[in-house]
């Protein structure tokens, strides 16, 4: 059970879950519709949104074969065509995972499904398609309405697609032996397969196959970035939005993780030698729930010391296959990525580091790591450090974040905001300026705070009453969830929902997020970040929209200076 939630909050969570299911039932009609796909016909259902907009919902459409048996850990395979009409009126299981609140294993290996939502199946003109990739650290998450309801986007003339993919060891286990064909990144290959399906089939749902935008948050943003970097997706979409994450972030790239297959096998009861073939044979017989249970024990004390967050996630593939997604470090992939020619939006919330508040509460001593600061020096710099480099870099980091004699909790959270989110975003910007001249990048900063609407992840992390715009808080204004409720149309929250969705859909439609028709934009400008700019300017999204210098700019310059003598490692 999540120790950050008290009994009352857990009870409230259960009641909200029941209430949400009742509400979803009431918003579902008895009117069914049928659409074609390249694999067979699918039946959807007409629903009403939270604000009474009618729309068509197709949920649980298979985009790949169930990754079970011999397909466990391996690249996805195209789905088997079917006869007749497939029922797609209810969501399918998410990838197998441990529930964050109840600490029970749920979901299924049979999870490779997507959902399509549109308010018009046969519009006069094909509509822009937005493809959502959920976050969750590559270990939790789902694409369904409990977390990512389409109610806000469905008011716009767009098609929304949400996709599921394999998580944890199921999606990212990697083995060195090429003959076994388990190089890793199966979860990312799921996403590639889903994008191919969307490109080929979105027209049957009123979508424009030549106007597709992929967007995601946290691990979903890193996934979106990987989709922009891999050659597997060239031509499959036309714009990208990275919300609080990128492939260059330390938590989003694990390097070589082939040694962890043997470790998780041992934790699951394997008694044999460290032989890839025997390890795979064993792992393919273990129940998925048993593997997921031991996953959190895979990381060693040294891994934790090195700030490794996840045992299984995107990694360097040890050999190249036709489906290979990550053949080299993402820093190198950025230089020649096909997506250097398409528009990008990138940004963060104003206080991402609140995500670490539960850790600080449980282990206050973790803050003292900032007094030394060396654990936060980027790993690629630590590997080339000479002489007094480490201490020099540590002093720069301390100077940027610690104003008193000792580090505080706020200092630590401020550092996490910078190290794991904003600084990686700067590296993406610098790479785009060097290798994608002429392709616009728009930077935003999400700073809208409210206790009236709360994204479930925030409650799961640290309950209520904490001020600040934390990691994932922006999702509250893009998607409905089991905690969503209908806000008065004159409320600041409703105004922010309309404004946020307007910005995102305008970018998806035109490649430019600016429109004077969006509430609050008529009095400002929002230009893409240019290579010649002396500072980074962003759209600050709060109660008002302001085009400002990034408030974290001075700290960013300190972090950028770490690479003064190692510029080839920066981007």
C-alpha positions in Angstrom: 0.0 0.0 0.0 1.2 3.5 -0.8 2.5 4.8 2.6 2.0 8.4 1.5 -1.8 8.0 1.6 -3.7 7.8 4.8 -6.8 5.6 5.3 -9.2 8.4 4.6 -7.5 9.3 1.3 -7.5 5.6 0.2 -11.1 5.3 1.0 -11.8 8.5 -0.9 -9.9 7.0 -3.8 -12.1 3.8 -3.8 -15.3 5.9 -3.7 -14.1 8.1 -6.6 -13.3 5.1 -8.6 -16.8 3.7 -8.2 -18.3 7.2 -8.8 -16.3 7.5 -12.0 -17.4 4.2 -13.3 -21.1 5.1 -12.7 -20.6 8.4 -14.4 -18.9 6.8 -17.4 -21.8 4.3 -17.6 -24.4 7.2 -17.6 -22.4 9.0 -20.4 -22.5 5.9 -22.6 -25.4 5.7 -25.1 -27.0 2.7 -26.9 -25.9 4.1 -30.2 -23.2 2.0 -31.9 -21.1 2.8 -35.0 -18.8 0.7 -37.2 -15.5 1.7 -38.7 -13.1 -0.1 -41.0 -9.5 -1.0 -40.3 -7.0 -2.8 -42.4 -7.5 -5.9 -40.2 -11.3 -5.9 -39.9 -14.3 -3.9 -38.8 -14.6 -2.4 -35.3 -17.7 -1.4 -33.4 -17.6 1.8 -31.3 -20.1 3.6 -29.2 -21.4 7.1 -28.8 -20.7 8.8 -25.5 -21.2 12.2 -23.9 -18.2 14.2 -22.6 -18.1 15.8 -19.1 -19.4 19.0 -20.8 -22.1 17.1 -22.9 -20.2 17.0 -26.2 -21.3 13.9 -28.1 -18.4 11.8 -29.5 -17.6 8.4 -30.8 -15.4 6.1 -28.8 -13.5 3.1 -30.1 -11.6 1.4 -27.3 -9.4 -1.7 -27.2 -8.5 -1.8 -30.9 -5.6 -4.3 -31.3 -2.6 -2.9 -33.1 -0.4 -6.0 -32.6 -0.7 -9.6 -31.6 -0.8 -10.3 -27.8 2.9 -10.4 -26.7 2.6 -13.7 -24.9 4.4 -17.0 -25.0 7.3 -16.9 -27.5 6.5 -13.2 -28.1 7.2 -12.2 -24.5 10.1 -9.6 -24.4 10.2 -9.6 -28.2 9.3 -7.0 -30.9 5.5 -6.8 -31.6 3.9 -8.6 -34.5 1.1 -7.3 -36.7 -2.4 -8.3 -35.5 -4.2 -11.2 -37.1 -7.1 -10.1 -39.3 -10.6 -11.0 -38.1 -14.0 -11.8 -39.7 -17.1 -9.9 -38.8 -17.2 -6.9 -36.5 -14.9 -6.7 -33.4 -16.5 -5.2 -30.3 -14.4 -2.1 -29.3 -16.7 -0.4 -26.8 -14.7 -1.0 -23.7 -11.1 -0.5 -22.8 -8.7 -3.4 -22.5 -6.3 -4.2 -19.7 -3.2 -2.1 -19.2 0.2 -3.5 -19.2 0.9 -5.7 -16.1 2.1 -3.5 -13.2 1.9 -2.8 -9.5 -1.0 -0.5 -8.6 0.5 2.6 -7.0 -2.2 3.0 -4.3 -3.2 -0.6 -3.4 0.1 -2.3 -4.0 -1.4 -5.2 -5.9 -0.4 -6.5 -9.3 -3.0 -5.8 -12.0 -3.1 -5.5 -15.8 -2.2 -8.1 -18.4 0.5 -9.1 -20.8 -2.2 -8.9 -23.5 -2.2 -5.1 -23.5 -1.3 -3.9 -27.0 -4.4 -1.9 -27.8 -5.2 1.7 -28.6 -8.3 3.9 -28.2 -9.7 6.3 -30.8 -12.0 9.3 -30.0 -13.6 11.6 -32.5 -16.7 13.8 -32.6 -17.2 13.2 -36.3 -16.4 10.0 -38.3 -16.9 11.6 -41.7 -15.9 15.2 -41.6 -15.9 17.3 -44.8 -12.1 17.7 -44.3 -9.8 15.1 -42.6 -8.9 16.3 -39.1 -5.5 16.6 -37.3 -4.7 13.5 -35.3 -3.2 13.7 -31.8 -1.5 10.6 -30.5 -1.0 10.4 -26.7 1.8 8.3 -25.1 1.2 8.0 -21.4 4.0 8.4 -18.8 4.7 6.5 -15.6 8.4 5.9 -15.5 8.1 3.0 -18.0 6.8 0.9 -15.1 3.2 2.1 -14.5 0.5 3.8 -16.5 -2.3 3.2 -19.0 -4.1 4.8 -21.9 -7.7 4.5 -20.7 -10.3 6.9 -19.5 -9.7 6.4 -15.8 -6.5 8.5 -16.4 -6.7 10.1 -19.8 -10.3 10.8 -20.8 -10.8 12.6 -24.1 -13.5 15.0 -22.8 -11.5 18.3 -23.3 -9.9 17.5 -26.6 -13.1 16.1 -28.1 -14.6 19.6 -28.2 -12.0 20.4 -30.9 -12.0 19.3 -34.5 -9.3 16.7 -34.0 -9.0 12.9 -33.6 -7.4 11.7 -30.3 -5.7 8.4 -30.1 -4.3 7.0 -26.9 -2.0 4.0 -26.9 -0.8 1.3 -24.5 2.6 -0.4 -24.6 4.5 -2.9 -22.5 6.1 -1.7 -19.3 8.9 -2.8 -16.9 10.7 -6.0 -17.7 8.0 -7.1 -20.1 8.7 -4.1 -22.2 12.4 -3.5 -21.7 14.3 -6.7 -20.8 17.5 -7.0 -22.9 19.8 -9.9 -23.6 23.2 -9.9 -25.4 22.8 -13.2 -27.3 21.7 -12.1 -30.8 20.2 -15.5 -31.7 17.6 -15.1 -29.0 16.3 -11.9 -30.6 15.6 -10.0 -27.3 17.7 -6.8 -27.7 15.4 -4.8 -25.5 13.1 -1.8 -26.0 10.0 -3.9 -26.9 7.9 -1.3 -25.3 9.2 1.4 -27.7 8.7 -1.0 -30.6 5.1 -1.3 -29.5 4.8 2.4 -29.9 6.3 2.2 -33.4 3.8 -0.5 -34.4 1.0 1.7 -33.0 2.1 4.7 -35.0 2.1 2.6 -38.2 -1.4 1.5 -37.4 -2.5 5.1 -36.9 -0.9 6.3 -40.1 -2.7 3.5 -42.1 -6.1 3.6 -40.4 -6.8 7.1 -39.0 -8.6 8.2 -42.2 -11.3 5.7 -41.3 -12.0 7.7 -38.2 -12.0 11.1 -39.8 -8.3 11.7 -39.3 -5.7 13.2 -41.6 -2.7 10.8 -42.1 -0.6 13.7 -43.2 -1.2 15.7 -40.1 -0.3 13.6 -37.1 1.1 15.0 -33.8 2.7 12.7 -31.1 2.7 14.0 -27.6 3.5 12.6 -24.2 4.4 13.5 -20.6 7.3 12.3 -18.5 8.2 8.8 -19.8 5.6 9.5 -22.5 7.6 12.6 -23.4 10.8 10.6 -23.5 9.0 8.0 -25.6 7.8 10.7 -28.0 11.3 11.9 -28.3 12.6 8.4 -29.1 9.8 8.2 -31.7 11.3 11.4 -33.2 14.8 10.0 -33.1 14.4 6.5 -34.4 14.5 5.8 -38.2 11.6 3.4 -37.7 9.1 6.2 -37.6 10.2 8.4 -40.5 7.1 9.7 -42.2 4.7 8.4 -39.6 4.0 11.8 -37.9 4.6 15.5 -38.4 5.0 17.3 -35.1 6.1 16.4 -31.5 5.3 17.8 -28.1 7.6 16.8 -25.1 6.0 17.5 -21.7 8.4 17.1 -18.8 10.7 14.6 -20.4 13.1 13.8 -23.2 15.3 10.9 -24.3 18.4 12.8 -23.2 17.3 12.8 -19.5 19.4 10.5 -17.3 16.3 8.6 -16.2 15.2 7.9 -19.8 18.3 6.1 -21.0 19.8 3.2 -19.2 22.8 2.3 -21.4 23.5 -1.4 -21.3 21.1 -3.3 -19.1 21.7 -6.8 -20.3 23.1 -7.9 -16.9 19.8 -7.2 -15.3 18.1 -10.1 -17.0 20.1 -12.6 -14.9 19.5 -10.6 -11.7 15.7 -10.6 -12.2 15.7 -14.3 -13.0 17.6 -15.0 -9.8 15.1 -12.9 -7.8 12.3 -14.9 -9.4 13.8 -18.2 -8.4 16.3 -19.1 -11.2 19.1 -21.4 -9.9 21.1 -21.9 -13.1 24.2 -20.2 -14.6 24.4 -16.8 -16.2 23.6 -18.1 -19.7 21.2 -16.0 -21.8 19.4 -18.9 -23.4 18.7 -20.6 -20.1 17.8 -17.3 -18.4 15.3 -16.6 -21.2 13.8 -20.0 -21.1 13.2 -19.6 -17.4 11.8 -16.0 -17.7 9.3 -17.0 -20.3 7.8 -19.5 -17.9 7.5 -17.3 -14.9 4.1 -15.7 -14.3 4.1 -12.0 -15.3 2.8 -11.0 -11.9 5.8 -12.7 -10.2 8.3 -10.9 -12.4 6.7 -7.6 -11.7 6.8 -8.2 -8.0 10.6 -8.6 -7.9 11.4 -5.9 -10.4 11.9 -3.2 -7.7 14.6 -5.3 -6.1 16.8 -5.5 -9.3 18.6 -2.3 -8.7 21.7 -2.6 -6.5 22.9 -0.2 -3.8 25.5 1.1 -6.4 22.6 1.7 -8.9 20.8 3.8 -6.2 24.1 5.6 -5.4 24.4 6.5 -9.1 20.8 7.8 -9.2 19.5 5.0 -11.5 15.8 5.3 -11.1 14.4 2.3 -13.1 15.8 -1.2 -13.6 14.1 -1.6 -17.0 13.6 1.2 -19.5 15.0 2.4 -22.8 18.5 1.0 -23.3 21.2 0.6 -25.8 20.4 -2.4 -28.0 23.4 -4.8 -28.0 22.8 -5.8 -31.6 20.9 -4.4 -34.5 17.7 -6.0 -35.8 15.3 -4.8 -38.5 13.1 -3.3 -35.6 16.0 -1.6 -33.8 15.0 1.7 -32.1 18.1 2.7 -30.1 21.3 1.7 -31.9 23.4 4.4 -30.2 23.3 7.0 -27.4 20.3 9.3 -27.9 22.7 12.3 -27.8 24.2 10.9 -31.1 20.8 10.0 -32.5 19.6 13.6 -32.1 22.3 14.9 -34.5 20.9 13.2 -37.6 17.3 12.5 -36.6 14.7 12.6 -39.4 12.6 14.7 -37.1 15.0 17.6 -37.2 12.8 18.9 -40.0 9.5 19.0 -38.0 8.2 21.5 -35.4 8.5 20.8 -31.7 7.0 22.0 -28.5 8.9 21.3 -25.3 8.4 22.4 -21.7 8.0 21.6 -18.0 6.0 22.5 -15.0 7.3 25.2 -12.7 8.1 22.9 -9.8 8.8 19.4 -11.2 10.9 18.6 -8.1 7.9 18.4 -5.8 7.9 14.8 -7.2 10.7 14.1 -4.6 8.7 15.4 -1.6 7.7 11.9 -0.5 11.3 10.7 -0.6 12.5 13.7 1.4 9.7 13.2 4.0 10.6 9.5 4.5 14.4 10.0 4.3 15.3 13.6 5.2 19.0 12.8 5.0 18.8 12.5 1.2 18.9 16.3 1.1 22.5 16.2 2.4 23.6 14.7 -1.0 23.3 18.2 -2.4 26.0 19.4 0.0 28.4 17.1 -1.8 26.6 17.4 -5.2 28.8 14.9 -6.9 26.0 12.3 -7.3 24.2 14.8 -9.5 27.1 15.4 -11.9 26.0 13.9 -15.3 27.3 10.4 -15.7 29.0 11.1 -19.0 31.0 13.9 -17.3 31.9 11.7 -14.3 33.3 9.1 -16.8 35.8 11.6 -18.3 36.6 13.6 -15.1 40.3 14.4 -14.5 42.1 15.8 -11.4 39.8 18.3 -9.6 37.0 18.2 -12.2 34.5 16.5 -9.9 34.9 19.0 -7.1 34.8 22.0 -9.6 31.6 20.7 -11.1 30.1 20.0 -7.7 30.8 23.6 -6.6 29.0 24.9 -9.7 26.0 22.8 -8.9 26.0 23.8 -5.2 26.3 27.5 -6.2 23.3 27.2 -8.5 21.0 25.7 -5.9 22.3 26.3 -2.3 22.2 29.8 -0.9 22.9 29.0 2.8 25.5 26.9 4.6 23.5 23.7 4.2 21.1 22.4 1.6 17.4 22.5 2.4 14.5 20.4 1.1 13.5 23.2 -1.3 17.1 23.3 -2.6 17.0 19.6 -3.2 13.6 19.8 -5.1 14.9 22.7 -7.1 17.9 20.7 -8.1 15.7 17.8 -9.2 13.6 20.1 -11.3 16.8 21.3 -13.1 18.8 18.0 -13.3 16.0 15.7 -14.5 13.8 18.0 -16.6 14.7 21.6 -17.5 18.4 21.0 -18.2 17.8 18.0 -20.5 15.2 20.2 -22.3 18.0 22.8 -22.8 20.2 20.1 -24.3 17.4 19.2 -26.7 17.1 22.9 -27.7 20.9 23.2 -28.3 20.9 20.1 -30.4 18.0 21.3 -32.5 19.7 24.6 -33.1 22.9 22.8 -34.2 21.4 20.2 -36.3 17.8 21.3 -37.2 18.3 24.8 -38.4 15.0 26.4 -39.5 12.7 23.9 -37.7 10.9 25.7 -34.9 11.1 24.8 -31.2 8.5 26.5 -28.9 9.3 26.5 -25.2 6.6 26.7 -22.5 6.5 26.7 -18.7 3.3 25.4 -17.0 2.6 27.4 -13.8 -1.1 27.1 -13.2 -1.9 25.9 -9.6 -5.2 24.9 -8.3 -6.6 22.5 -5.6 -10.0 22.5 -7.4 -8.8 20.1 -10.0 -6.1 17.5 -9.2 -4.5 14.9 -11.4 -4.5 11.4 -9.7 -0.8 11.1 -9.7 -0.4 14.1 -7.4 -2.8 12.6 -4.8 -0.9 9.3 -5.0 2.4 11.0 -4.4 1.7 13.4 -1.6 -2.0 13.9 -0.9 -3.6 17.3 -0.6 -2.6 20.7 0.6 0.8 21.0 -1.0 1.3 24.2 -3.0 3.2 24.3 -6.3 2.8 23.0 -9.9 4.4 19.6 -9.7 5.3 16.9 -12.2 2.2 15.9 -14.2 -0.1 18.6 -12.8 -0.5 20.0 -16.4 -2.3 16.8 -17.4 -5.3 17.9 -15.2 -6.1 20.5 -17.9 -5.7 18.2 -20.9 -7.5 15.0 -19.8 -10.3 14.0 -17.5 -9.6 11.4 -14.9 -11.4 9.6 -12.1 -10.8 12.7 -10.0 -12.1 15.2 -12.6 -15.3 17.0 -12.1 -17.4 19.5 -14.2 -16.1 23.0 -13.4 -18.3 26.1 -13.9 -17.6 27.6 -17.3 -16.7 30.9 -15.7 -14.1 29.4 -13.4 -10.3 29.9 -13.8 -9.9 26.2 -14.1 -12.3 25.9 -17.0 -10.7 28.9 -18.7 -7.3 27.2 -18.3 -8.5 23.9 -19.8 -9.9 25.7 -22.9 -6.7 27.7 -23.3 -4.3 24.7 -22.8 -6.3 22.5 -25.2 -6.5 25.4 -27.7 -2.7 25.8 -27.7 -2.0 22.1 -28.1 -4.6 21.6 -30.9 -3.5 24.7 -32.8 0.1 23.4 -32.8 -1.1 20.0 -34.0 -3.1 21.7 -36.8 -0.5 24.3 -38.0 2.9 23.5 -36.4 2.6 26.9 -34.5 1.0 27.0 -31.1 0.3 30.7 -31.3 -3.2 32.0 -32.1 -4.7 35.3 -31.2 -8.1 33.6 -31.0 -6.9 31.7 -27.8 -8.0 33.4 -24.6 -5.1 35.6 -23.4 -2.9 35.3 -26.4 -4.1 38.4 -28.3 -2.0 40.6 -26.2 1.3 38.7 -26.4 3.7 37.0 -28.8 5.3 33.6 -28.6 8.2 33.0 -30.9 10.2 29.9 -31.3 13.6 29.8 -29.5 16.3 30.9 -31.8 20.0 30.0 -31.9 20.9 33.7 -31.7 18.8 34.4 -28.6 20.9 35.5 -25.6 18.4 34.0 -23.2 15.7 31.3 -23.4 12.2 32.8 -23.5 9.1 30.8 -22.9 5.3 31.0 -22.7 4.5 31.0 -19.0 1.1 29.4 -18.6 -0.5 30.6 -15.4 -3.7 32.6 -14.7 -2.4 34.9 -17.4 -0.2 34.0 -20.4 3.1 35.8 -20.4 6.1 35.5 -22.8 9.0 35.8 -20.4 12.7 34.9 -19.9 12.8 31.4 -18.4 13.0 32.1 -14.6 15.5 29.2 -14.3 17.9 30.7 -16.9 20.7 31.7 -14.5 20.8 28.1 -13.1 20.7 26.7 -16.6 23.8 28.6 -17.5 25.6 27.1 -14.5 24.7 23.6 -15.6 25.6 24.3 -19.2 29.1 25.5 -18.1 29.8 22.0 -16.7 30.4 21.0 -20.4 32.7 23.9 -21.3 35.6 21.5 -21.9 33.5 18.6 -23.1 31.1 20.1 -25.6 31.0 16.9 -27.7 29.1 15.3 -24.7 26.6 18.1 -24.4 24.6 17.4 -27.6 
